[in-house]
Amino acid sequence: MAKKNTNTVTINGTEHNYDDLNDTQKVFLSDVVDLERKIASAQAHLRQVQIGHQACLSMLTTSLDNNEEKTAN
């Protein structure tokens, strides 16, 4: 007997057969998947921006400290 492959998706802890979803639900699911991908990308970008911000702040602080040392001498 041939095994039937079914595409299932888990939504809020409940498995659903993808083929049983209506067209509107499939569009919503596609949007959710796309938005989750965008959220992950935005979080990665935010981490990069925060690292860049911290690096610039650190370099500024070091530069100001060096100026103060030169002025004191």
LUMSE-801240 format. One record per atom (N, C-alpha, C): residue number from 1; x, y, z; atom name. Coordinates in Angstrom, 1 decimal. Example, Ala and Ser with C-alpha at 12.3 -4.5 7.8 and 13.67 -1.06 7.14 Angstrom:
<nodes>
NODE   num       xx       yy       zz   atome
NODE     1     13.2     -5.7      7.8       N
NODE     1     12.3     -4.5      7.8      CA
NODE     1     13.2     -3.3      7.8       C
NODE     2     12.8     -2.2      7.1       N
NODE     2     13.7     -1.1      7.1      CA
NODE     2     12.9      0.0      7.9       C
</nodes>
This chain:
<nodes>
NODE   num       xx       yy       zz   atome
NODE     1      0.8     -1.2      0.0       N
NODE     1      0.0      0.0      0.0      CA
NODE     1      0.9      1.2      0.0       C
NODE     2      0.6      2.2     -0.9       N
NODE     2      1.4      3.4     -1.0      CA
NODE     2      1.0      4.3      0.2       C
NODE     3      2.1      5.0      0.7       N
NODE     3      1.9      5.9      1.8      CA
NODE     3      1.6      7.3      1.3       C
NODE     4      0.6      7.9      1.8       N
NODE     4      0.2      9.2      1.3      CA
NODE     4      0.9     10.2      2.1       C
NODE     5      1.7     11.1      1.4       N
NODE     5      2.4     12.2      2.1      CA
NODE     5      1.4     13.4      2.3       C
NODE     6      1.3     13.8      3.5       N
NODE     6      0.5     15.0      3.8      CA
NODE     6      1.4     16.1      4.4       C
NODE     7      1.1     17.3      3.9       N
NODE     7      1.8     18.4      4.5      CA
NODE     7      1.0     18.9      5.7       C
NODE     8      1.7     18.9      6.8       N
NODE     8      1.0     19.4      8.0      CA
NODE     8      1.7     20.7      8.5       C
NODE     9      1.0     21.5      9.1       N
NODE     9      1.5     22.7      9.7      CA
NODE     9      1.0     22.8     11.1       C
NODE    10      1.9     23.2     12.0       N
NODE    10      1.5     23.4     13.4      CA
NODE    10      1.2     24.8     13.7       C
NODE    11      0.0     25.1     14.2       N
NODE    11     -0.4     26.5     14.5      CA
NODE    11     -1.0     26.5     15.9       C
NODE    12     -0.3     27.2     16.7       N
NODE    12     -0.7     27.3     18.1      CA
NODE    12     -0.8     25.9     18.8       C
NODE    13      0.2     25.1     18.4       N
NODE    13      0.2     23.8     19.1      CA
NODE    13     -0.7     22.7     18.4       C
NODE    14     -1.4     23.1     17.4       N
NODE    14     -2.3     22.1     16.8      CA
NODE    14     -1.9     21.9     15.4       C
NODE    15     -1.8     20.6     15.0       N
NODE    15     -1.4     20.2     13.6      CA
NODE    15     -2.6     20.3     12.7       C
NODE    16     -2.4     20.9     11.5       N
NODE    16     -3.4     21.1     10.5      CA
NODE    16     -2.9     20.5      9.2       C
NODE    17     -3.7     19.9      8.4       N
NODE    17     -3.3     19.4      7.1      CA
NODE    17     -3.4     20.6      6.2       C
NODE    18     -2.3     21.0      5.6       N
NODE    18     -2.2     22.1      4.7      CA
NODE    18     -3.3     22.1      3.6       C
NODE    19     -3.5     21.0      3.1       N
NODE    19     -4.5     20.9      2.0      CA
NODE    19     -5.9     21.1      2.4       C
NODE    20     -6.1     21.0      3.8       N
NODE    20     -7.5     21.3      4.3      CA
NODE    20     -7.7     22.8      4.5       C
NODE    21     -6.7     23.6      4.5       N
NODE    21     -6.8     25.0      4.7      CA
NODE    21     -7.5     25.6      3.5       C
NODE    22     -8.3     26.6      3.7       N
NODE    22     -8.9     27.3      2.5      CA
NODE    22     -7.9     28.4      2.0       C
NODE    23     -8.2     29.0      0.9       N
NODE    23     -7.3     29.9      0.2      CA
NODE    23     -6.9     31.0      1.1       C
NODE    24     -7.9     31.6      1.8       N
NODE    24     -7.6     32.7      2.7      CA
NODE    24     -6.6     32.3      3.8       C
NODE    25     -6.8     31.1      4.4       N
NODE    25     -6.0     30.6      5.5      CA
NODE    25     -4.6     30.3      4.9       C
NODE    26     -4.4     29.9      3.7       N
NODE    26     -3.1     29.7      3.1      CA
NODE    26     -2.4     31.0      2.9       C
NODE    27     -3.1     32.0      2.5       N
NODE    27     -2.5     33.3      2.4      CA
NODE    27     -2.0     33.8      3.8       C
NODE    28     -2.9     33.7      4.8       N
NODE    28     -2.5     34.1      6.1      CA
NODE    28     -1.2     33.4      6.6       C
NODE    29     -1.2     32.1      6.4       N
NODE    29     -0.1     31.2      6.7      CA
NODE    29      1.2     31.7      6.0       C
NODE    30      1.1     32.0      4.8       N
NODE    30      2.2     32.5      4.0      CA
NODE    30      2.7     33.8      4.6       C
NODE    31      1.8     34.7      4.9       N
NODE    31      2.1     36.0      5.5      CA
NODE    31      2.8     35.8      6.9       C
NODE    32      2.3     34.9      7.7       N
NODE    32      2.9     34.6      9.0      CA
NODE    32      4.4     34.1      8.8       C
NODE    33      4.6     33.2      7.9       N
NODE    33      5.9     32.7      7.6      CA
NODE    33      6.8     33.8      7.1       C
NODE    34      6.3     34.6      6.2       N
NODE    34      7.1     35.7      5.7      CA
NODE    34      7.5     36.7      6.8       C
NODE    35      6.5     37.0      7.7       N
NODE    35      6.7     38.0      8.8      CA
NODE    35      7.7     37.4      9.8       C
NODE    36      7.6     36.1     10.1       N
NODE    36      8.6     35.5     11.0      CA
NODE    36     10.0     35.6     10.4       C
NODE    37     10.2     35.5      9.1       N
NODE    37     11.5     35.6      8.5      CA
NODE    37     11.9     37.1      8.6       C
NODE    38     11.0     38.0      8.4       N
NODE    38     11.4     39.4      8.5      CA
NODE    38     11.7     39.8      9.9       C
NODE    39     11.0     39.3     10.9       N
NODE    39     11.3     39.6     12.3      CA
NODE    39     12.7     39.1     12.6       C
NODE    40     13.1     37.9     12.2       N
NODE    40     14.4     37.3     12.5      CA
NODE    40     15.5     38.2     11.8       C
NODE    41     15.2     38.6     10.6       N
NODE    41     16.2     39.5      9.9      CA
NODE    41     16.3     40.8     10.6       C
NODE    42     15.2     41.4     11.0       N
NODE    42     15.2     42.7     11.7      CA
NODE    42     16.0     42.6     13.1       C
NODE    43     15.8     41.4     13.8       N
NODE    43     16.5     41.2     15.0      CA
NODE    43     18.0     41.1     14.8       C
NODE    44     18.4     40.4     13.7       N
NODE    44     19.8     40.3     13.4      CA
NODE    44     20.4     41.7     13.0       C
NODE    45     19.6     42.4     12.3       N
NODE    45     20.1     43.8     11.9      CA
NODE    45     20.2     44.7     13.1       C
NODE    46     19.2     44.6     14.0       N
NODE    46     19.3     45.4     15.3      CA
NODE    46     20.5     45.0     16.1       C
NODE    47     20.9     43.7     16.2       N
NODE    47     22.1     43.3     16.9      CA
NODE    47     23.3     44.0     16.2       C
NODE    48     23.4     44.0     14.9       N
NODE    48     24.5     44.6     14.2      CA
NODE    48     24.6     46.1     14.5       C
NODE    49     23.5     46.7     14.4       N
NODE    49     23.4     48.2     14.7      CA
NODE    49     23.9     48.5     16.1       C
NODE    50     23.4     47.7     17.1       N
NODE    50     23.8     47.9     18.5      CA
NODE    50     25.3     47.7     18.6       C
NODE    51     25.9     46.7     18.0       N
NODE    51     27.3     46.5     18.1      CA
NODE    51     28.0     47.7     17.5       C
NODE    52     27.6     48.1     16.3       N
NODE    52     28.2     49.3     15.7      CA
NODE    52     28.1     50.5     16.6       C
NODE    53     27.0     50.7     17.2       N
NODE    53     26.8     51.8     18.1      CA
NODE    53     27.7     51.8     19.3       C
NODE    54     27.8     50.6     19.9       N
NODE    54     28.7     50.4     21.0      CA
NODE    54     30.2     50.6     20.6       C
NODE    55     30.6     50.2     19.4       N
NODE    55     31.9     50.4     18.9      CA
NODE    55     32.2     51.8     18.7       C
NODE    56     31.3     52.6     18.1       N
NODE    56     31.5     54.0     17.9      CA
NODE    56     31.6     54.7     19.2       C
NODE    57     30.7     54.4     20.1       N
NODE    57     30.7     55.1     21.4      CA
NODE    57     32.1     54.8     22.2       C
NODE    58     32.5     53.6     22.0       N
NODE    58     33.8     53.2     22.7      CA
NODE    58     35.0     54.0     22.1       C
NODE    59     35.0     54.1     20.7       N
NODE    59     36.0     54.9     20.1      CA
NODE    59     36.0     56.3     20.4       C
NODE    60     34.8     56.9     20.5       N
NODE    60     34.6     58.3     20.9      CA
NODE    60     35.1     58.5     22.3       C
NODE    61     34.8     57.6     23.2       N
NODE    61     35.2     57.7     24.6      CA
NODE    61     36.7     57.6     24.7       C
NODE    62     37.3     56.7     24.0       N
NODE    62     38.8     56.6     24.0      CA
NODE    62     39.4     57.9     23.4       C
NODE    63     38.9     58.4     22.4       N
NODE    63     39.4     59.6     21.8      CA
NODE    63     39.3     60.8     22.7       C
NODE    64     38.2     60.9     23.4       N
NODE    64     38.0     62.0     24.4      CA
NODE    64     39.0     61.8     25.6       C
NODE    65     39.2     60.6     26.0       N
NODE    65     40.1     60.3     27.1      CA
NODE    65     41.5     60.7     26.7       C
NODE    66     41.9     60.4     25.4       N
NODE    66     43.2     60.8     24.9      CA
NODE    66     43.4     62.3     24.8       C
NODE    67     42.4     63.0     24.5       N
NODE    67     42.4     64.5     24.4      CA
NODE    67     42.6     65.0     25.8       C
NODE    68     41.9     64.5     26.8       N
NODE    68     42.1     65.0     28.2      CA
NODE    68     43.5     64.7     28.7       C
NODE    69     44.1     63.6     28.3       N
NODE    69     45.4     63.3     28.7      CA
NODE    69     46.4     64.2     28.1       C
NODE    70     46.3     64.6     26.8       N
NODE    70     47.2     65.5     26.2      CA
NODE    70     47.0     66.9     26.7       C
NODE    71     45.8     67.3     27.1       N
NODE    71     45.6     68.6     27.7      CA
NODE    71     46.2     68.7     29.1       C
NODE    72     46.2     67.6     29.8       N
NODE    72     46.7     67.6     31.2      CA
NODE    72     48.2     67.7     31.2       C
NODE    73     48.9     67.3     30.1       N
NODE    73     50.3     67.3     30.1      CA
NODE    73     50.9     68.6     29.6       C
</nodes>
